Amino acid sequence: MLGMDSDLYLLAWSKLQEAAFLWLSDVPLSVSTREELQGLMQRLSPSELAAFGARLRPVLSDSQHVQSFIEMVLAPRSQAC
């Protein structure tokens, strides 16, 4: 079970990091990418999500960018950029 959780965490981190770099490059995320990220993030624990936020901070420069990015990822489809 731990291996499965670890695999899920690594997959989610990889996808989230890839999306963050696209977002920083002003490349809009596709609906399918956002839905995949949302599905992965919903399967993670709150502590794992908090760890993602901490790991994204250096990638996205500061906590405000992290918050904006996470809000964009989790926004309903009608609010997609």
mmCIF file of the N, C-alpha and C atoms, coordinates in Angstrom:
data_MODEL
# 
_entry.id   MODEL 
# 
loop_
_atom_site.group_PDB 
_atom_site.id 
_atom_site.type_symbol 
_atom_site.label_atom_id 
_atom_site.label_alt_id 
_atom_site.label_comp_id 
_atom_site.label_asym_id 
_atom_site.label_entity_id 
_atom_site.label_seq_id 
_atom_site.pdbx_PDB_ins_code 
_atom_site.Cartn_x 
_atom_site.Cartn_y 
_atom_site.Cartn_z 
_atom_site.occupancy 
_atom_site.B_iso_or_equiv 
_atom_site.pdbx_formal_charge 
_atom_site.auth_seq_id 
_atom_site.auth_comp_id 
_atom_site.auth_asym_id 
_atom_site.auth_atom_id 
_atom_site.pdbx_PDB_model_num 
ATOM 1   N N  . MET A 1 1  ? 0.823   -1.197 0.000   1.00 0.00 ? 1  MET A N  1 
ATOM 2   C CA . MET A 1 1  ? 0.000   0.000  0.000   1.00 0.00 ? 1  MET A CA 1 
ATOM 3   C C  . MET A 1 1  ? 0.866   1.260  0.000   1.00 0.00 ? 1  MET A C  1 
ATOM 4   N N  . LEU A 1 2  ? 1.933   1.245  0.794   1.00 0.00 ? 2  LEU A N  1 
ATOM 5   C CA . LEU A 1 2  ? 2.804   2.416  0.841   1.00 0.00 ? 2  LEU A CA 1 
ATOM 6   C C  . LEU A 1 2  ? 3.412   2.687  -0.526  1.00 0.00 ? 2  LEU A C  1 
ATOM 7   N N  . GLY A 1 3  ? 3.813   1.624  -1.246  1.00 0.00 ? 3  GLY A N  1 
ATOM 8   C CA . GLY A 1 3  ? 4.356   1.797  -2.584  1.00 0.00 ? 3  GLY A CA 1 
ATOM 9   C C  . GLY A 1 3  ? 3.362   2.467  -3.508  1.00 0.00 ? 3  GLY A C  1 
ATOM 10  N N  . MET A 1 4  ? 2.091   2.105  -3.379  1.00 0.00 ? 4  MET A N  1 
ATOM 11  C CA . MET A 1 4  ? 1.056   2.699  -4.206  1.00 0.00 ? 4  MET A CA 1 
ATOM 12  C C  . MET A 1 4  ? 0.907   4.187  -3.892  1.00 0.00 ? 4  MET A C  1 
ATOM 13  N N  . ASP A 1 5  ? 0.888   4.523  -2.608  1.00 0.00 ? 5  ASP A N  1 
ATOM 14  C CA . ASP A 1 5  ? 0.784   5.925  -2.209  1.00 0.00 ? 5  ASP A CA 1 
ATOM 15  C C  . ASP A 1 5  ? 1.984   6.714  -2.707  1.00 0.00 ? 5  ASP A C  1 
ATOM 16  N N  . SER A 1 6  ? 3.159   6.107  -2.608  1.00 0.00 ? 6  SER A N  1 
ATOM 17  C CA . SER A 1 6  ? 4.377   6.759  -3.061  1.00 0.00 ? 6  SER A CA 1 
ATOM 18  C C  . SER A 1 6  ? 4.334   6.988  -4.572  1.00 0.00 ? 6  SER A C  1 
ATOM 19  N N  . ASP A 1 7  ? 3.865   5.985  -5.309  1.00 0.00 ? 7  ASP A N  1 
ATOM 20  C CA . ASP A 1 7  ? 3.746   6.128  -6.761  1.00 0.00 ? 7  ASP A CA 1 
ATOM 21  C C  . ASP A 1 7  ? 2.762   7.232  -7.120  1.00 0.00 ? 7  ASP A C  1 
ATOM 22  N N  . LEU A 1 8  ? 1.640   7.280  -6.416  1.00 0.00 ? 8  LEU A N  1 
ATOM 23  C CA . LEU A 1 8  ? 0.639   8.318  -6.656  1.00 0.00 ? 8  LEU A CA 1 
ATOM 24  C C  . LEU A 1 8  ? 1.234   9.693  -6.370  1.00 0.00 ? 8  LEU A C  1 
ATOM 25  N N  . TYR A 1 9  ? 1.948   9.807  -5.265  1.00 0.00 ? 9  TYR A N  1 
ATOM 26  C CA . TYR A 1 9  ? 2.564   11.080 -4.896  1.00 0.00 ? 9  TYR A CA 1 
ATOM 27  C C  . TYR A 1 9  ? 3.556   11.525 -5.970  1.00 0.00 ? 9  TYR A C  1 
ATOM 28  N N  . LEU A 1 10 ? 4.407   10.607 -6.414  1.00 0.00 ? 10 LEU A N  1 
ATOM 29  C CA . LEU A 1 10 ? 5.413   10.954 -7.425  1.00 0.00 ? 10 LEU A CA 1 
ATOM 30  C C  . LEU A 1 10 ? 4.771   11.316 -8.759  1.00 0.00 ? 10 LEU A C  1 
ATOM 31  N N  . LEU A 1 11 ? 3.725   10.596 -9.149  1.00 0.00 ? 11 LEU A N  1 
ATOM 32  C CA . LEU A 1 11 ? 3.021   10.914 -10.385 1.00 0.00 ? 11 LEU A CA 1 
ATOM 33  C C  . LEU A 1 11 ? 2.373   12.293 -10.283 1.00 0.00 ? 11 LEU A C  1 
ATOM 34  N N  . ALA A 1 12 ? 1.692   12.539 -9.172  1.00 0.00 ? 12 ALA A N  1 
ATOM 35  C CA . ALA A 1 12 ? 1.034   13.832 -8.987  1.00 0.00 ? 12 ALA A CA 1 
ATOM 36  C C  . ALA A 1 12 ? 2.063   14.960 -8.975  1.00 0.00 ? 12 ALA A C  1 
ATOM 37  N N  . TRP A 1 13 ? 3.182   14.750 -8.283  1.00 0.00 ? 13 TRP A N  1 
ATOM 38  C CA . TRP A 1 13 ? 4.216   15.788 -8.231  1.00 0.00 ? 13 TRP A CA 1 
ATOM 39  C C  . TRP A 1 13 ? 4.772   16.064 -9.622  1.00 0.00 ? 13 TRP A C  1 
ATOM 40  N N  . SER A 1 14 ? 5.033   15.026 -10.384 1.00 0.00 ? 14 SER A N  1 
ATOM 41  C CA . SER A 1 14 ? 5.559   15.183 -11.735 1.00 0.00 ? 14 SER A CA 1 
ATOM 42  C C  . SER A 1 14 ? 4.594   15.983 -12.611 1.00 0.00 ? 14 SER A C  1 
ATOM 43  N N  . LYS A 1 15 ? 3.319   15.621 -12.566 1.00 0.00 ? 15 LYS A N  1 
ATOM 44  C CA . LYS A 1 15 ? 2.309   16.309 -13.380 1.00 0.00 ? 15 LYS A CA 1 
ATOM 45  C C  . LYS A 1 15 ? 2.133   17.755 -12.923 1.00 0.00 ? 15 LYS A C  1 
ATOM 46  N N  . LEU A 1 16 ? 2.149   17.968 -11.611 1.00 0.00 ? 16 LEU A N  1 
ATOM 47  C CA . LEU A 1 16 ? 1.970   19.319 -11.075 1.00 0.00 ? 16 LEU A CA 1 
ATOM 48  C C  . LEU A 1 16 ? 3.158   20.204 -11.430 1.00 0.00 ? 16 LEU A C  1 
ATOM 49  N N  . GLN A 1 17 ? 4.356   19.663 -11.337 1.00 0.00 ? 17 GLN A N  1 
ATOM 50  C CA . GLN A 1 17 ? 5.552   20.424 -11.683 1.00 0.00 ? 17 GLN A CA 1 
ATOM 51  C C  . GLN A 1 17 ? 5.548   20.787 -13.172 1.00 0.00 ? 17 GLN A C  1 
ATOM 52  N N  . GLU A 1 18 ? 5.169   19.839 -14.010 1.00 0.00 ? 18 GLU A N  1 
ATOM 53  C CA . GLU A 1 18 ? 5.077   20.100 -15.450 1.00 0.00 ? 18 GLU A CA 1 
ATOM 54  C C  . GLU A 1 18 ? 4.057   21.213 -15.731 1.00 0.00 ? 18 GLU A C  1 
ATOM 55  N N  . ALA A 1 19 ? 2.909   21.140 -15.068 1.00 0.00 ? 19 ALA A N  1 
ATOM 56  C CA . ALA A 1 19 ? 1.879   22.161 -15.246 1.00 0.00 ? 19 ALA A CA 1 
ATOM 57  C C  . ALA A 1 19 ? 2.360   23.524 -14.750 1.00 0.00 ? 19 ALA A C  1 
ATOM 58  N N  . ALA A 1 20 ? 3.124   23.531 -13.660 1.00 0.00 ? 20 ALA A N  1 
ATOM 59  C CA . ALA A 1 20 ? 3.639   24.796 -13.121 1.00 0.00 ? 20 ALA A CA 1 
ATOM 60  C C  . ALA A 1 20 ? 4.578   25.471 -14.119 1.00 0.00 ? 20 ALA A C  1 
ATOM 61  N N  . PHE A 1 21 ? 5.423   24.687 -14.761 1.00 0.00 ? 21 PHE A N  1 
ATOM 62  C CA . PHE A 1 21 ? 6.332   25.277 -15.749 1.00 0.00 ? 21 PHE A CA 1 
ATOM 63  C C  . PHE A 1 21 ? 5.568   25.818 -16.951 1.00 0.00 ? 21 PHE A C  1 
ATOM 64  N N  . LEU A 1 22 ? 4.536   25.106 -17.381 1.00 0.00 ? 22 LEU A N  1 
ATOM 65  C CA . LEU A 1 22 ? 3.697   25.620 -18.472 1.00 0.00 ? 22 LEU A CA 1 
ATOM 66  C C  . LEU A 1 22 ? 3.031   26.926 -18.056 1.00 0.00 ? 22 LEU A C  1 
ATOM 67  N N  . TRP A 1 23 ? 2.495   26.937 -16.834 1.00 0.00 ? 23 TRP A N  1 
ATOM 68  C CA . TRP A 1 23 ? 1.801   28.118 -16.312 1.00 0.00 ? 23 TRP A CA 1 
ATOM 69  C C  . TRP A 1 23 ? 2.752   29.316 -16.254 1.00 0.00 ? 23 TRP A C  1 
ATOM 70  N N  . LEU A 1 24 ? 3.988   29.077 -15.801 1.00 0.00 ? 24 LEU A N  1 
ATOM 71  C CA . LEU A 1 24 ? 4.978   30.155 -15.736 1.00 0.00 ? 24 LEU A CA 1 
ATOM 72  C C  . LEU A 1 24 ? 5.335   30.675 -17.125 1.00 0.00 ? 24 LEU A C  1 
ATOM 73  N N  . SER A 1 25 ? 5.189   29.821 -18.126 1.00 0.00 ? 25 SER A N  1 
ATOM 74  C CA . SER A 1 25 ? 5.488   30.212 -19.509 1.00 0.00 ? 25 SER A CA 1 
ATOM 75  C C  . SER A 1 25 ? 4.266   30.787 -20.214 1.00 0.00 ? 25 SER A C  1 
ATOM 76  N N  . ASP A 1 26 ? 3.218   31.065 -19.450 1.00 0.00 ? 26 ASP A N  1 
ATOM 77  C CA . ASP A 1 26 ? 1.963   31.604 -19.993 1.00 0.00 ? 26 ASP A CA 1 
ATOM 78  C C  . ASP A 1 26 ? 1.323   30.681 -21.022 1.00 0.00 ? 26 ASP A C  1 
ATOM 79  N N  . VAL A 1 27 ? 1.516   29.376 -20.839 1.00 0.00 ? 27 VAL A N  1 
ATOM 80  C CA . VAL A 1 27 ? 0.863   28.389 -21.697 1.00 0.00 ? 27 VAL A CA 1 
ATOM 81  C C  . VAL A 1 27 ? -0.372  27.895 -20.949 1.00 0.00 ? 27 VAL A C  1 
ATOM 82  N N  . PRO A 1 28 ? -1.561  28.127 -21.493 1.00 0.00 ? 28 PRO A N  1 
ATOM 83  C CA . PRO A 1 28 ? -2.763  27.676 -20.783 1.00 0.00 ? 28 PRO A CA 1 
ATOM 84  C C  . PRO A 1 28 ? -2.814  26.151 -20.699 1.00 0.00 ? 28 PRO A C  1 
ATOM 85  N N  . LEU A 1 29 ? -3.279  25.656 -19.564 1.00 0.00 ? 29 LEU A N  1 
ATOM 86  C CA . LEU A 1 29 ? -3.409  24.216 -19.397 1.00 0.00 ? 29 LEU A CA 1 
ATOM 87  C C  . LEU A 1 29 ? -4.653  23.735 -20.126 1.00 0.00 ? 29 LEU A C  1 
ATOM 88  N N  . SER A 1 30 ? -4.538  22.600 -20.760 1.00 0.00 ? 30 SER A N  1 
ATOM 89  C CA . SER A 1 30 ? -5.706  22.027 -21.427 1.00 0.00 ? 30 SER A CA 1 
ATOM 90  C C  . SER A 1 30 ? -6.694  21.531 -20.372 1.00 0.00 ? 30 SER A C  1 
ATOM 91  N N  . VAL A 1 31 ? -7.937  21.406 -20.775 1.00 0.00 ? 31 VAL A N  1 
ATOM 92  C CA . VAL A 1 31 ? -8.967  20.906 -19.864 1.00 0.00 ? 31 VAL A CA 1 
ATOM 93  C C  . VAL A 1 31 ? -8.598  19.507 -19.379 1.00 0.00 ? 31 VAL A C  1 
ATOM 94  N N  . SER A 1 32 ? -8.106  18.663 -20.263 1.00 0.00 ? 32 SER A N  1 
ATOM 95  C CA . SER A 1 32 ? -7.761  17.294 -19.862 1.00 0.00 ? 32 SER A CA 1 
ATOM 96  C C  . SER A 1 32 ? -6.612  17.280 -18.849 1.00 0.00 ? 32 SER A C  1 
ATOM 97  N N  . THR A 1 33 ? -5.637  18.164 -19.017 1.00 0.00 ? 33 THR A N  1 
ATOM 98  C CA . THR A 1 33 ? -4.529  18.252 -18.060 1.00 0.00 ? 33 THR A CA 1 
ATOM 99  C C  . THR A 1 33 ? -5.039  18.707 -16.705 1.00 0.00 ? 33 THR A C  1 
ATOM 100 N N  . ARG A 1 34 ? -5.894  19.728 -16.699 1.00 0.00 ? 34 ARG A N  1 
ATOM 101 C CA . ARG A 1 34 ? -6.450  20.220 -15.434 1.00 0.00 ? 34 ARG A CA 1 
ATOM 102 C C  . ARG A 1 34 ? -7.281  19.139 -14.750 1.00 0.00 ? 34 ARG A C  1 
ATOM 103 N N  . GLU A 1 35 ? -8.091  18.418 -15.520 1.00 0.00 ? 35 GLU A N  1 
ATOM 104 C CA . GLU A 1 35 ? -8.922  17.363 -14.938 1.00 0.00 ? 35 GLU A CA 1 
ATOM 105 C C  . GLU A 1 35 ? -8.062  16.233 -14.381 1.00 0.00 ? 35 GLU A C  1 
ATOM 106 N N  . GLU A 1 36 ? -6.983  15.891 -15.075 1.00 0.00 ? 36 GLU A N  1 
ATOM 107 C CA . GLU A 1 36 ? -6.074  14.859 -14.578 1.00 0.00 ? 36 GLU A CA 1 
ATOM 108 C C  . GLU A 1 36 ? -5.432  15.306 -13.266 1.00 0.00 ? 36 GLU A C  1 
ATOM 109 N N  . LEU A 1 37 ? -4.970  16.547 -13.214 1.00 0.00 ? 37 LEU A N  1 
ATOM 110 C CA . LEU A 1 37 ? -4.377  17.074 -11.981 1.00 0.00 ? 37 LEU A CA 1 
ATOM 111 C C  . LEU A 1 37 ? -5.395  17.102 -10.847 1.00 0.00 ? 37 LEU A C  1 
ATOM 112 N N  . GLN A 1 38 ? -6.607  17.547 -11.142 1.00 0.00 ? 38 GLN A N  1 
ATOM 113 C CA . GLN A 1 38 ? -7.648  17.592 -10.116 1.00 0.00 ? 38 GLN A CA 1 
ATOM 114 C C  . GLN A 1 38 ? -7.909  16.197 -9.556  1.00 0.00 ? 38 GLN A C  1 
ATOM 115 N N  . GLY A 1 39 ? -7.997  15.204 -10.451 1.00 0.00 ? 39 GLY A N  1 
ATOM 116 C CA . GLY A 1 39 ? -8.228  13.829 -10.011 1.00 0.00 ? 39 GLY A CA 1 
ATOM 117 C C  . GLY A 1 39 ? -7.105  13.314 -9.128  1.00 0.00 ? 39 GLY A C  1 
ATOM 118 N N  . LEU A 1 40 ? -5.872  13.599 -9.513  1.00 0.00 ? 40 LEU A N  1 
ATOM 119 C CA . LEU A 1 40 ? -4.724  13.169 -8.711  1.00 0.00 ? 40 LEU A CA 1 
ATOM 120 C C  . LEU A 1 40 ? -4.707  13.878 -7.362  1.00 0.00 ? 40 LEU A C  1 
ATOM 121 N N  . MET A 1 41 ? -4.955  15.180 -7.362  1.00 0.00 ? 41 MET A N  1 
ATOM 122 C CA . MET A 1 41 ? -4.892  15.948 -6.121  1.00 0.00 ? 41 MET A CA 1 
ATOM 123 C C  . MET A 1 41 ? -5.993  15.538 -5.148  1.00 0.00 ? 41 MET A C  1 
ATOM 124 N N  . GLN A 1 42 ? -7.142  15.137 -5.664  1.00 0.00 ? 42 GLN A N  1 
ATOM 125 C CA . GLN A 1 42 ? -8.235  14.702 -4.799  1.00 0.00 ? 42 GLN A CA 1 
ATOM 126 C C  . GLN A 1 42 ? -7.903  13.393 -4.092  1.00 0.00 ? 42 GLN A C  1 
ATOM 127 N N  . ARG A 1 43 ? -6.979  12.631 -4.632  1.00 0.00 ? 43 ARG A N  1 
ATOM 128 C CA . ARG A 1 43 ? -6.597  11.349 -4.034  1.00 0.00 ? 43 ARG A CA 1 
ATOM 129 C C  . ARG A 1 43 ? -5.482  11.498 -3.001  1.00 0.00 ? 43 ARG A C  1 
ATOM 130 N N  . LEU A 1 44 ? -4.928  12.687 -2.868  1.00 0.00 ? 44 LEU A N  1 
ATOM 131 C CA . LEU A 1 44 ? -3.836  12.919 -1.925  1.00 0.00 ? 44 LEU A CA 1 
ATOM 132 C C  . LEU A 1 44 ? -4.372  13.424 -0.597  1.00 0.00 ? 44 LEU A C  1 
ATOM 133 N N  . SER A 1 45 ? -3.609  13.180 0.451   1.00 0.00 ? 45 SER A N  1 
ATOM 134 C CA . SER A 1 45 ? -3.988  13.652 1.780   1.00 0.00 ? 45 SER A CA 1 
ATOM 135 C C  . SER A 1 45 ? -3.691  15.148 1.904   1.00 0.00 ? 45 SER A C  1 
ATOM 136 N N  . PRO A 1 46 ? -4.335  15.810 2.872   1.00 0.00 ? 46 PRO A N  1 
ATOM 137 C CA . PRO A 1 46 ? -4.041  17.237 3.095   1.00 0.00 ? 46 PRO A CA 1 
ATOM 138 C C  . PRO A 1 46 ? -2.561  17.501 3.372   1.00 0.00 ? 46 PRO A C  1 
ATOM 139 N N  . SER A 1 47 ? -1.895  16.597 4.084   1.00 0.00 ? 47 SER A N  1 
ATOM 140 C CA . SER A 1 47 ? -0.469  16.816 4.369   1.00 0.00 ? 47 SER A CA 1 
ATOM 141 C C  . SER A 1 47 ? 0.367   16.692 3.094   1.00 0.00 ? 47 SER A C  1 
ATOM 142 N N  . GLU A 1 48 ? -0.028  15.787 2.194   1.00 0.00 ? 48 GLU A N  1 
ATOM 143 C CA . GLU A 1 48 ? 0.689   15.670 0.921   1.00 0.00 ? 48 GLU A CA 1 
ATOM 144 C C  . GLU A 1 48 ? 0.468   16.915 0.062   1.00 0.00 ? 48 GLU A C  1 
ATOM 145 N N  . LEU A 1 49 ? -0.751  17.438 0.071   1.00 0.00 ? 49 LEU A N  1 
ATOM 146 C CA . LEU A 1 49 ? -1.029  18.668 -0.677  1.00 0.00 ? 49 LEU A CA 1 
ATOM 147 C C  . LEU A 1 49 ? -0.231  19.840 -0.117  1.00 0.00 ? 49 LEU A C  1 
ATOM 148 N N  . ALA A 1 50 ? -0.123  19.908 1.213   1.00 0.00 ? 50 ALA A N  1 
ATOM 149 C CA . ALA A 1 50 ? 0.670   20.971 1.836   1.00 0.00 ? 50 ALA A CA 1 
ATOM 150 C C  . ALA A 1 50 ? 2.141   20.834 1.442   1.00 0.00 ? 50 ALA A C  1 
ATOM 151 N N  . ALA A 1 51 ? 2.623   19.601 1.371   1.00 0.00 ? 51 ALA A N  1 
ATOM 152 C CA . ALA A 1 51 ? 4.011   19.371 0.957   1.00 0.00 ? 51 ALA A CA 1 
ATOM 153 C C  . ALA A 1 51 ? 4.217   19.830 -0.483  1.00 0.00 ? 51 ALA A C  1 
ATOM 154 N N  . PHE A 1 52 ? 3.214   19.606 -1.345  1.00 0.00 ? 52 PHE A N  1 
ATOM 155 C CA . PHE A 1 52 ? 3.304   20.088 -2.723  1.00 0.00 ? 52 PHE A CA 1 
ATOM 156 C C  . PHE A 1 52 ? 3.436   21.604 -2.746  1.00 0.00 ? 52 PHE A C  1 
ATOM 157 N N  . GLY A 1 53 ? 2.638   22.278 -1.937  1.00 0.00 ? 53 GLY A N  1 
ATOM 158 C CA . GLY A 1 53 ? 2.713   23.739 -1.885  1.00 0.00 ? 53 GLY A CA 1 
ATOM 159 C C  . GLY A 1 53 ? 4.105   24.207 -1.508  1.00 0.00 ? 53 GLY A C  1 
ATOM 160 N N  . ALA A 1 54 ? 4.692   23.544 -0.521  1.00 0.00 ? 54 ALA A N  1 
ATOM 161 C CA . ALA A 1 54 ? 6.041   23.910 -0.082  1.00 0.00 ? 54 ALA A CA 1 
ATOM 162 C C  . ALA A 1 54 ? 7.070   23.629 -1.178  1.00 0.00 ? 54 ALA A C  1 
ATOM 163 N N  . ARG A 1 55 ? 6.897   22.521 -1.883  1.00 0.00 ? 55 ARG A N  1 
ATOM 164 C CA . ARG A 1 55 ? 7.848   22.169 -2.951  1.00 0.00 ? 55 ARG A CA 1 
ATOM 165 C C  . ARG A 1 55 ? 7.681   23.067 -4.173  1.00 0.00 ? 55 ARG A C  1 
ATOM 166 N N  . LEU A 1 56 ? 6.485   23.590 -4.386  1.00 0.00 ? 56 LEU A N  1 
ATOM 167 C CA . LEU A 1 56 ? 6.251   24.466 -5.537  1.00 0.00 ? 56 LEU A CA 1 
ATOM 168 C C  . LEU A 1 56 ? 6.776   25.879 -5.317  1.00 0.00 ? 56 LEU A C  1 
ATOM 169 N N  . ARG A 1 57 ? 6.928   26.277 -4.063  1.00 0.00 ? 57 ARG A N  1 
ATOM 170 C CA . ARG A 1 57 ? 7.334   27.660 -3.771  1.00 0.00 ? 57 ARG A CA 1 
ATOM 171 C C  . ARG A 1 57 ? 8.608   28.064 -4.507  1.00 0.00 ? 57 ARG A C  1 
ATOM 172 N N  . PRO A 1 58 ? 9.690   27.261 -4.492  1.00 0.00 ? 58 PRO A N  1 
ATOM 173 C CA . PRO A 1 58 ? 10.890  27.667 -5.243  1.00 0.00 ? 58 PRO A CA 1 
ATOM 174 C C  . PRO A 1 58 ? 10.655  27.700 -6.755  1.00 0.00 ? 58 PRO A C  1 
ATOM 175 N N  . VAL A 1 59 ? 9.799   26.812 -7.250  1.00 0.00 ? 59 VAL A N  1 
ATOM 176 C CA . VAL A 1 59 ? 9.514   26.756 -8.684  1.00 0.00 ? 59 VAL A CA 1 
ATOM 177 C C  . VAL A 1 59 ? 8.737   27.997 -9.126  1.00 0.00 ? 59 VAL A C  1 
ATOM 178 N N  . LEU A 1 60 ? 7.785   28.399 -8.311  1.00 0.00 ? 60 LEU A N  1 
ATOM 179 C CA . LEU A 1 60 ? 6.885   29.498 -8.676  1.00 0.00 ? 60 LEU A CA 1 
ATOM 180 C C  . LEU A 1 60 ? 7.271   30.830 -8.040  1.00 0.00 ? 60 LEU A C  1 
ATOM 181 N N  . SER A 1 61 ? 8.416   30.920 -7.445  1.00 0.00 ? 61 SER A N  1 
ATOM 182 C CA . SER A 1 61 ? 8.990   32.153 -6.892  1.00 0.00 ? 61 SER A CA 1 
ATOM 183 C C  . SER A 1 61 ? 8.494   32.528 -5.506  1.00 0.00 ? 61 SER A C  1 
ATOM 184 N N  . ASP A 1 62 ? 7.188   32.485 -5.260  1.00 0.00 ? 62 ASP A N  1 
ATOM 185 C CA . ASP A 1 62 ? 6.699   32.866 -3.933  1.00 0.00 ? 62 ASP A CA 1 
ATOM 186 C C  . ASP A 1 62 ? 5.348   32.237 -3.648  1.00 0.00 ? 62 ASP A C  1 
ATOM 187 N N  . SER A 1 63 ? 4.887   32.401 -2.419  1.00 0.00 ? 63 SER A N  1 
ATOM 188 C CA . SER A 1 63 ? 3.651   31.752 -1.995  1.00 0.00 ? 63 SER A CA 1 
ATOM 189 C C  . SER A 1 63 ? 2.425   32.294 -2.720  1.00 0.00 ? 63 SER A C  1 
ATOM 190 N N  . GLN A 1 64 ? 2.446   33.553 -3.145  1.00 0.00 ? 64 GLN A N  1 
ATOM 191 C CA . GLN A 1 64 ? 1.305   34.106 -3.875  1.00 0.00 ? 64 GLN A CA 1 
ATOM 192 C C  . GLN A 1 64 ? 1.147   33.408 -5.222  1.00 0.00 ? 64 GLN A C  1 
ATOM 193 N N  . HIS A 1 65 ? 2.251   33.149 -5.897  1.00 0.00 ? 65 HIS A N  1 
ATOM 194 C CA . HIS A 1 65 ? 2.183   32.417 -7.159  1.00 0.00 ? 65 HIS A CA 1 
ATOM 195 C C  . HIS A 1 65 ? 1.695   30.987 -6.937  1.00 0.00 ? 65 HIS A C  1 
ATOM 196 N N  . VAL A 1 66 ? 2.127   30.356 -5.855  1.00 0.00 ? 66 VAL A N  1 
ATOM 197 C CA . VAL A 1 66 ? 1.673   28.998 -5.543  1.00 0.00 ? 66 VAL A CA 1 
ATOM 198 C C  . VAL A 1 66 ? 0.163   29.002 -5.363  1.00 0.00 ? 66 VAL A C  1 
ATOM 199 N N  . GLN A 1 67 ? -0.345  29.955 -4.579  1.00 0.00 ? 67 GLN A N  1 
ATOM 200 C CA . GLN A 1 67 ? -1.784  30.040 -4.330  1.00 0.00 ? 67 GLN A CA 1 
ATOM 201 C C  . GLN A 1 67 ? -2.545  30.261 -5.632  1.00 0.00 ? 67 GLN A C  1 
ATOM 202 N N  . SER A 1 68 ? -2.085  31.166 -6.467  1.00 0.00 ? 68 SER A N  1 
ATOM 203 C CA . SER A 1 68 ? -2.749  31.445 -7.749  1.00 0.00 ? 68 SER A CA 1 
ATOM 204 C C  . SER A 1 68 ? -2.739  30.216 -8.652  1.00 0.00 ? 68 SER A C  1 
ATOM 205 N N  . PHE A 1 69 ? -1.616  29.520 -8.681  1.00 0.00 ? 69 PHE A N  1 
ATOM 206 C CA . PHE A 1 69 ? -1.499  28.328 -9.515  1.00 0.00 ? 69 PHE A CA 1 
ATOM 207 C C  . PHE A 1 69 ? -2.454  27.236 -9.042  1.00 0.00 ? 69 PHE A C  1 
ATOM 208 N N  . ILE A 1 70 ? -2.468  26.976 -7.736  1.00 0.00 ? 70 ILE A N  1 
ATOM 209 C CA . ILE A 1 70 ? -3.344  25.935 -7.185  1.00 0.00 ? 70 ILE A CA 1 
ATOM 210 C C  . ILE A 1 70 ? -4.806  26.292 -7.432  1.00 0.00 ? 70 ILE A C  1 
ATOM 211 N N  . GLU A 1 71 ? -5.165  27.561 -7.252  1.00 0.00 ? 71 GLU A N  1 
ATOM 212 C CA . GLU A 1 71 ? -6.542  27.986 -7.520  1.00 0.00 ? 71 GLU A CA 1 
ATOM 213 C C  . GLU A 1 71 ? -6.900  27.763 -8.982  1.00 0.00 ? 71 GLU A C  1 
ATOM 214 N N  . MET A 1 72 ? -5.972  28.035 -9.884  1.00 0.00 ? 72 MET A N  1 
ATOM 215 C CA . MET A 1 72 ? -6.228  27.836 -11.306 1.00 0.00 ? 72 MET A CA 1 
ATOM 216 C C  . MET A 1 72 ? -6.423  26.350 -11.605 1.00 0.00 ? 72 MET A C  1 
ATOM 217 N N  . VAL A 1 73 ? -5.590  25.504 -11.024 1.00 0.00 ? 73 VAL A N  1 
ATOM 218 C CA . VAL A 1 73 ? -5.699  24.064 -11.261 1.00 0.00 ? 73 VAL A CA 1 
ATOM 219 C C  . VAL A 1 73 ? -7.040  23.542 -10.755 1.00 0.00 ? 73 VAL A C  1 
ATOM 220 N N  . LEU A 1 74 ? -7.452  24.018 -9.593  1.00 0.00 ? 74 LEU A N  1 
ATOM 221 C CA . LEU A 1 74 ? -8.662  23.496 -8.966  1.00 0.00 ? 74 LEU A CA 1 
ATOM 222 C C  . LEU A 1 74 ? -9.935  24.217 -9.385  1.00 0.00 ? 74 LEU A C  1 
ATOM 223 N N  . ALA A 1 75 ? -9.813  25.258 -10.199 1.00 0.00 ? 75 ALA A N  1 
ATOM 224 C CA . ALA A 1 75 ? -10.994 26.018 -10.624 1.00 0.00 ? 75 ALA A CA 1 
ATOM 225 C C  . ALA A 1 75 ? -11.940 25.128 -11.431 1.00 0.00 ? 75 ALA A C  1 
ATOM 226 N N  . PRO A 1 76 ? -13.236 25.374 -11.294 1.00 0.00 ? 76 PRO A N  1 
ATOM 227 C CA . PRO A 1 76 ? -14.189 24.637 -12.132 1.00 0.00 ? 76 PRO A CA 1 
ATOM 228 C C  . PRO A 1 76 ? -13.896 24.879 -13.607 1.00 0.00 ? 76 PRO A C  1 
ATOM 229 N N  . ARG A 1 77 ? -14.303 23.952 -14.429 1.00 0.00 ? 77 ARG A N  1 
ATOM 230 C CA . ARG A 1 77 ? -14.026 24.010 -15.867 1.00 0.00 ? 77 ARG A CA 1 
ATOM 231 C C  . ARG A 1 77 ? -14.474 25.336 -16.475 1.00 0.00 ? 77 ARG A C  1 
ATOM 232 N N  . SER A 1 78 ? -15.587 25.889 -16.032 1.00 0.00 ? 78 SER A N  1 
ATOM 233 C CA . SER A 1 78 ? -16.109 27.134 -16.611 1.00 0.00 ? 78 SER A CA 1 
ATOM 234 C C  . SER A 1 78 ? -15.185 28.316 -16.370 1.00 0.00 ? 78 SER A C  1 
ATOM 235 N N  . GLN A 1 79 ? -14.284 28.197 -15.384 1.00 0.00 ? 79 GLN A N  1 
ATOM 236 C CA . GLN A 1 79 ? -13.361 29.290 -15.079 1.00 0.00 ? 79 GLN A CA 1 
ATOM 237 C C  . GLN A 1 79 ? -11.980 29.061 -15.675 1.00 0.00 ? 79 GLN A C  1 
ATOM 238 N N  . ALA A 1 80 ? -11.836 28.061 -16.510 1.00 0.00 ? 80 ALA A N  1 
ATOM 239 C CA . ALA A 1 80 ? -10.525 27.735 -17.085 1.00 0.00 ? 80 ALA A CA 1 
ATOM 240 C C  . ALA A 1 80 ? -9.981  28.904 -17.886 1.00 0.00 ? 80 ALA A C  1 
ATOM 241 N N  . CYS A 1 81 ? -8.659  29.045 -17.829 1.00 0.00 ? 81 CYS A N  1 
ATOM 242 C CA . CYS A 1 81 ? -8.004  30.133 -18.559 1.00 0.00 ? 81 CYS A CA 1 
ATOM 243 C C  . CYS A 1 81 ? -7.649  29.676 -19.951 1.00 0.00 ? 81 CYS A C  1 
# 
